[in-house]
């Protein structure tokens, strides 16, 4: 019988956040696949876990995934861990998970810390609807496309960023989104945990004076429904009422239905559109 791949969440800072189930699994599996074996060895040493480890990271994720899959198919149980947090979140683990599922190998996830969720809950921004973007693409064209999509995003957005790219990313976000609210989180769950609710403009001013340190989670306010509505109204108001009516009548709406829709688009009463089209023109 094939073995099982265990996705084991590890602490993002405070070692006490590891779960008893993860510790038990790491001790009992045949092999641990780690993003950085040198980094993970500190965790294993702390908890006296002797299980053999192998490296599985961004630069060997396809070839090594094939090797790990072969061992799973041969009956070995393997735990996958990342440097910190939950495997497969902004992590090459997604490749191995996909291969396992496509090959009928069992995969199970042992829940635990995830920096994106910790930051979201600390942000003070809306948690009802949110999206996770991770790191922005390195490719300029792809990044531009992603930022354009985020410009219209109404959900709270969560991104990751390294300290040496933070200022550039803040500049790009401000250029694309305007001066939105943002909460910057670093050193989460550690002694010097920092949660900074501010705006993109003020964050830029701060980090132009202070050197960024550590990995950051950025939680950014989405575009408000009111802002979207005002932009839509502004777009319609750039058209004449006649052209606006033509837009709908050309789609098959009768005059009454078209007037109702035009009034809704422009945020006015239907009587105002009727008066413009009939009463005012008749008085000219």
Secondary structure, DSSP 8 states (H G I E B T S, - for coil): ---EEEEE-B-SS-GGGS-HHHHHHHHHSSEEEES-HHHHHHHHHHTT----EEE--TTTHHHHHHHHHHHHHTT--EEEE-SSB-TTSSSTHHHHHHHHHHHT-EEEEE----HHHHHHHHS-S--SSEEEEES--SSHHHHHHHHHHHHT--SEEEEEE-GGGHHHHHHHHHHHH-S-EEEEEESTTSTT-EEEEEEHHHHHHHHTTS---S-EEEEE----HHHHHHHHHHHHHTS-HHHHHHHHHTTT--HHHHHHHHHHHHTS-HHHHHIIIIIIHHT-
